[in-house]
Amino acid sequence: MDENTNKESITEYLNAVYQNIRTAVQSIEDILPKVKDSNFQRELASEEDKYLVLEKECELFAKAEKIDGIKDNNWLEKARLWGSINMSTMTDKSNRHIAELMLIGTFMGFITCIKDQSDHKNISKEIDEILVNLKELERQNIDALIPYLV
C-alpha cells in the first residue's frame, strides 16, 4: 500500500471512530437537559466525560499524524439526531424512556465499533486501541443504563 493510500485508509478509519464518539456526545448533550433525576444526570455526564477523553485522543492522533480536519457528523445527521431525541421525549421524559433511547444509541454505537474493527483491519494499532476503549466504554454504559429501565 503506498503512502497516500495508507493515509487515506487511516483518515477514513479515524473519521469512522470519531463520528461514532461524536454521535454519543451529541446524544448526551441533547438529552441531558431533559433528565430530571440527579443520579441519572450524573451518570450521563460521567459517560459524556469519558467519550470526550476518547474524542481528544482522536484529535491528538490526527494532529500527530498530520491528518487535516477529522470530520464531525454532517449537519443533516446532527439535525436528524436532535429531531429524533426531541420528538421522542416530547411526551415522555421518564428515566425509563430516556434510558431506553440511550441504550438503543449505545447498542448502535457498539455495533458500529464491531463493524469498523472488521472493516479496518491492520490499518492502525493506535486507532484500534481507541476503538477497543470505545467498545469497552459502550459495554460499561449499557450496564450502567439498564437499571434505569426499571
N, C-alpha and C positions, 0 to 999 in steps of 0.2 A: 504494500500500500504506500503510495507516495505521500509526501508531507502534507500537501493540500487536502488530499482525500482523508487522511488521518485527522487533520484539524477539523474538517467538516464533520466527520463522524463524532469526534469529541464534542464539538459545539452542539450537534443535534442531540446527543445523549445528555449533555449538561442542561440544555434547554428543556428536555422532557422531564428531568428530575426537578428542575427549578419551577417549572409550571405546575407540577404536582404539589409542591410545597406552597406556592403562591395561592393555589386554589384553596388549600386548607386555611391559610392565614386569612384570606379574604372571607371565607365562610364564617370563621370565628368572629372576625371584625363586624360582619353584617348581622350576626345572630346575637352577639354578646349584649347589645343594648336591650334586647327583648327578654333576657333572662332576669327573673326577679329573685330567685333563690341565691343567697350569697355563697353557699358552698359550691353550687353549680357554676356560678360566675368565676370563683377562684379556680375551679377545675379547668374551665375553658381558657382562662387567662394563662394558666400554667402550661397548657397544651400549646397555646399560641407562642409563648416564650420559647418553647423547645423547637417549634417549627422555625422561628426567627433565627435561632442559632444555626440550623441547617441551611437556611436561606443565605446567611452570611458566609457559611463555608463554601457554598456555590459561587458567591460573588468573589470571594478571595481566590478560589481556584481559577475562575475566569481571568482575574487580574494577573495572577501568576503565569498563566498560560497565554496571556495577551489575546484573550478572546474578547472581541469587541461586542459589548452590549448583549448579555444574555437577555432573552426576551420573556417578559411577563405575559400572561394571557392577554389576548387581544380584547379590545373594549367590548366587542359583541359578546364574548364569553363571560366577561365580568358582569355585563348588564343582565345576561341570562341568569347567572347565578344569583345576583342581587334580587332580580324579579321573582325568581323561584322561591327564595327564602322569604321574601316579604309577602308573597301571595299565600304561602303555606302557613305562615304564622299570623296572618291577619285575624283569624277567628280562634286560633288555638296556640296560646303561648305557654302551655303547661310544660313542666320539666320533661314529662314523658314524650310529648310530641317533639320538642326541641332535641332531646336525646336521640330519638328515632331519626330525625333529619341528619344529625351529626354522625350517627352510626352509619347511615347509608353512604354519606360522603366519605367517611373514613374507610369503609369497606371498598368503595370505588378507588380511593387512593391506594389502598393495599394491593388491589388487583392490578392497578396501573404499575405499581412497583415491580410486581412479578413479570408483567409483560415487558416493561422496559429492561429489566435484567436479562430476559431472554433475547430481546431484540438487539442488545448492545453488548454481547459477549466479547471479552478480550479487547475492549476499546480503551478503558482507563481504570486502573486499580483505585485511583483516588475517588472517581465518581462512583465506582462500585461501593466503596466504603460509605460514602454519603447516602447512597441508596439503601444499603443494609441498615444504617442508622435510622433512615426514614421509615423503612419497613418495620423495624422494631418499635419505633415511636407509634406507628399506626396500631400495632398489636396492643401496646400498653394503653392507648387511648380507647380502643374497643373495650378492654377490660374495665377501664375507669368509667365509661359511659353506660355500660349495661345496667348498673344499679339504679340509674335514673329512669329506667323504663318501668320500674315497679312503684 
